[in-house]
Amino acid sequence: MSDQTPVLRLEGIVKTFPGVRALDGVSFSVLPGEVHALMGENGAGKSTLMKVLGGIHAPNEGQIFIAEEPTVMTSPMQAKAKGVVFIHQELSLADELSVAENIFLGELPLKGLGRVDWAKLYADTDAILQTLNVGFDARTRVGDLSIANQQMVEIGRALTVDPRAVIFDEPTASLTDAEKVVLFEVIADLQSRGVGIVYISHRMEEIFKITDRISVLRDGQYRGTLNTAETDEDEVTQLMIGRSLDLSRNESHHQMGDIALEVRGLGCGSLFQDVSFAVRKGEVLGFYGLVGAGRTEIAETIFGLRTPSAGQILLDGQEVHISSPIDALRLGISLVPEDRKSQGLVLSMNCRDNMTLPQVDDLTAGPFVSDGAEVAIFDQYRDKLDIRTPGWRQIVGNLSGGNQQKIVIGKWLSMRPEVLIVDEPTRGIDVGSKSEIHNLIRDLAAQGFAVIVISSEMPEVLHVSDRIVAMHSGRVMREFTSDEVTEDNLIQAISGITEKIA
């Protein structure tokens, strides 16, 4: 591939914001038919570099080349017109419009008198959807689709033009395993047509499965490019964060206390049935299973977001009835939700206000909230969790994913819970921040918290858990201790092969 002309090339890109040099002379290129991974910690400059390429940010220095012709990008529409298409992690769809209208938004086919050619629009869209092998049609309202299917609509937008390069930003974050297979087939088809692919992801297994080369950014600087077949995870991690990570199985041992939370025969309609487990103070209990196994729904029921149809919840041996999150918080249960951006944070608010939001009523002095008390809470957990931010006034939406997740964890820890439930603790977080979150979870258990971790990543659940509950189709199939679990018996259990063991 080395003798081919790049489909796109960025040379010496510099981008500064007030007080920050986000990109410092970064160069990057993609060859035709290549899948080129762009990796780095949150805040390394990946998104800024892609926004320069997409015409959202104008570079202070440097040059963009499309097929070796100098280009000045002024907008995403211009980038698309030049054959550079973006598939964003953050969905940018119009819920009230149909799938067809979303896919061809801004370029609807027209006929006489400027009217939309609906027949052509639906036919062209259905042809794209057939390629993606999805179970909905062109006329479906986007707001009625699952997040995973909305992601497939976003991907469908890339297929409306004949692209030179397609940039995928965390494309599998919301996809099931079956949908990932379809996505990888789409990428392979684009490759076969000579399209260059930029693949941004924190998921190492995907990077090593589908990419040809890996380029790494750290602190806004280019750190090197590696041939995927000639490197390994440790070398990539070293480039990304400057150190190796401990990704071994959890073998730490510390004193566990009495049972903090016990669930007996809990059910919630068709979502899950007959679920029983217990977690002790000082223990990390992991929940592992395929998408739709019922793990998140169990957490939401314990936290009062869903009403159970059967069973009991006990705290410190006493049955409790939880009908709302307010009840759960008063009883000492906190939940770090699966989607931090839509469920855990108000992105337009500052760090302090996000962290103290659940306890505003307790921080009032007369008719006003006590600024001093709020700042004191923020300072305490910023130091405790090593949250990297210039100060409490920083808008949360401007933080990296890892630091956003720490804000959410700090918010619920500040409520002083006995039981902390963490759902997908490292989704969309780089490997360096992921390691910090894992260490934090283990430290919380060592301090006496009872911690429940729900994860779709097997290495994660093996790394942090003392015991693992394996779920399949809304039922507990088996519990494993960290000593007895293997990848094979865990996979069998979540696939429904292993019978439940009492």
Secondary structure, DSSP 8 states (H G I E B T S, - for coil): -TTS--SEEEEEEEEEETTEEEEEEEEEEE-TT-EEEEE--TTSSHHHHHHHHTTSS--SEEEEEETTEEE----HHHHHHTTEEEE-SS----TTSBHHHHHTTT---B-GGG-B-HHHHHHHHHHHHHHHT-S--TTSBGGGS-HHHHHHHHHHHGGGS--SEEEEESTTTT--HHHHHHHHHHHHHHHHTT-EEEEE-S-HHHHHHH-SEEEEEETTEEEEEEEGGG--HHHHHHHHHSS--------------SEEEEEEEEEETTTEEEEEEEEETT-EEEEEE-TTSSHHHHHHHHTTSS--SEEEEEETTEEE---SHHHHHHHTEEEE-S-IIIII--TTSBHHHHHHGGGGGGGEETTEE-HHHHHHHHHHHHHHHT---S-TTSBGGGS-HHHHHHHHHHHHHTT--SEEEEESTTTT--HHHHHHHHHHHHHHHHTT-EEEEEES-HHHHHHH-SEEEEEETTEEEEEEETTT--HHHHHHHHTT-S----
